[in-house]
Amino acid sequence: MNPIRKSASTPHLHLISAGRGTSTSAFSSSLFETMRRRAFATSLFAFLTLFLCVSFSLYSSRNSIYATQLIFPSANLCNSDSSLLAIQEDINRPTRHVSSFKDSNFIDSVSLLLPEWQVLVIVSPEIDSSLLSGGNFTCLYPNNATAPARFSGILPSTNQTTYKCLLPRSIRRRLPYSVPMLMRLPEEELPVPLPYSPPKELLRWQYLVYESFSTEDDVVLFVKGINNRQGINKPSQEFKCMFVDEASNTTVKTAVTSSIQEVFRCDHPDLTAFGSGEDHYPIKLKVFLETMAIGPKKIVPSVAYYTPRQKIAESQPKFKMCASTMVYNVGKFLREWIMYHSKIGVEKFILYDNDSDDDLISVVNDLNQEGYNVETFLWLWPKTQEAGFSHAALYANDSCNWMMFIDVDEFVFSPSWNDSIQPSDQMLNSLLPSSSHAHHHMIGEVAIMCNEFGPSHQTSHPAEGVTQGYTCRRKAENRHKSIVLLEAIDESLLTVIHHFSLKPSYRMKRSSLEAAVVNHYKYQAWPEFQAKFRRRVSAYVVDWMSALNPLSKDRTPGLGHEAVKPRGWENKFCEVRDERLKLLTKRWFGTETGTGYKMAWQS
């Protein structure tokens, strides 16, 4: 028997001698057919390899900015020289100025996606704020799309600078949504930078630790995405607070003691675990919320940082009466609201600015120069009114005794003031309990019912102010607003429609309509109401633009879920003519001129 021989041209093909009974012609035919199939397979493999190389090159060109670290297993099939994988700019893309990239042009930041395709860019706390002064900034996305970055303020809790830019339409079609790079150069001078790393996914606003506040006894976290329905809260035992020193990768966990709405309270961390004492702690301690429920542990993403409670050297005397509210683009309304309530007893105003882009700060500065005490607190987080009020109850506890929680379109009024020639700063105090110990339970909250006013035939904002322009209201009172003793608020910080849950030793007092009422100028001239229609700030109230829960008391009767002006809007909600506050404010704040009365808040 002849030995097996290996062919030099077909190394894996074994040739069998004719001595095994196979004819030479049959063998040749079979060998030809086998070689033909092998040649076809080789050609097909070469075609597929070329197709993959071209496809990868096209894909890489669309994602040039971050493509360096992408790994393509078959790259060596295209060419052994990896430089041929260098990304070239798409020749179909409009040409723009290209300059050399410098690290100083890139600002380290974290980004999250807000409603209406807005991207909030929060600059790293390690960035020197002086590097951010002057110049324009741009958001540069992985597909080379750009969007102008608008300065959005400085977060008071962490002193971090923020910007906002829109998520380009070309990015909205790509999942997951990628974070932009914040560049200091304007768009027309934007460089094509060297790639850094594969793109990171945008944080989602619906699931986030967004604020932290330290009290003397504990740490309060404000968290989206856990307790999503009012009245339904997950047990505190299901969570831990995680304090992380990112520089040393050290983590300390503490127990969560309360879980209500978006407010989670937990114990302070032991700072010695970070190699620090009370007076010397790490500059950056990021704080997360960890879920401990059955199944894999999850960590809620965070943009919040922990700051130990600073000891106050000397306690300052507290204001007896303050007022706090959440505002958005209320510059034209603010003077009237501040001046009126200041004259009847509010000593300090704390405005939670929900990212206004009107002239609010200028109005506030003017009011402070005129002697009013108005403070703004940047609160960028959308649909977080309840959390904002809970934060205000903590934030103001060192400076205020009583806090009035009402909106800028609401004015507290008592019929007993009708005969007063001048306002008095004791008028609001007269609504408070004369003695906290008059009953078995101390009074910690005063509730005041609301009258809701309609458009009153107005077609635009009345120049003389809302108290003069809107005089027609609905007959039935609705809801209530409150004045709260801050020390009486329950540890959970639970708040519902402008009132708080109280500690067991305190109770709420309800004022009669003869004692006090809130004039709520809720349904104003259509242009003003239409602007309000798009902005619902309560986390637990369905947006007007949603078709859900059409019979909710929070909806406008007959309006539906679209901002389309109903027929006869100017005359709606006019059941009772009520000019009491109009006449009172005219007497207190009006000045007769040759063309009529001019109110003190008019420019």
Beta strands, then each sheet from edge to edge (+ up, - down):
strand 1: 5-6
strand 2: 14-15
strand 3: 106-107
strand 4: 109-113
strand 5: 118-123
strand 6: 137-140
strand 7: 146-155
strand 8: 160-166
strand 9: 181-183
strand 10: 203-204
strand 11: 208-214
strand 12: 219-224
strand 13: 239-245
strand 14: 250-260
strand 15: 263-266
strand 16: 286-291
strand 17: 298-300
strand 18: 319-327
strand 19: 348-353
strand 20: 374-378
strand 21: 400-405
strand 22: 410-413
strand 23: 442-452
strand 24: 472-473
strand 25: 480-485
strand 26: 495-496
strand 27: 499-500
strand 28: 506-510
strand 29: 517-520
strand 30: 576-577
strand 31: 590-593
strand 32: 596-599
sheet 1: 1+ 2-
sheet 2: 3+ 9- 6+ 7- 8+ 5- 4+ 10+
sheet 3: 11+ 12- 15+ 14- 13+ 16- 17+
sheet 4: 20+ 19+ 18+ 21+ 25- 23+ 28+
sheet 5: 20+ 19+ 18+ 21+ 25- 23+ 29+ 22-
sheet 6: 24+ 30-
sheet 7: 26+ 27-
sheet 8: 31+ 32-
end
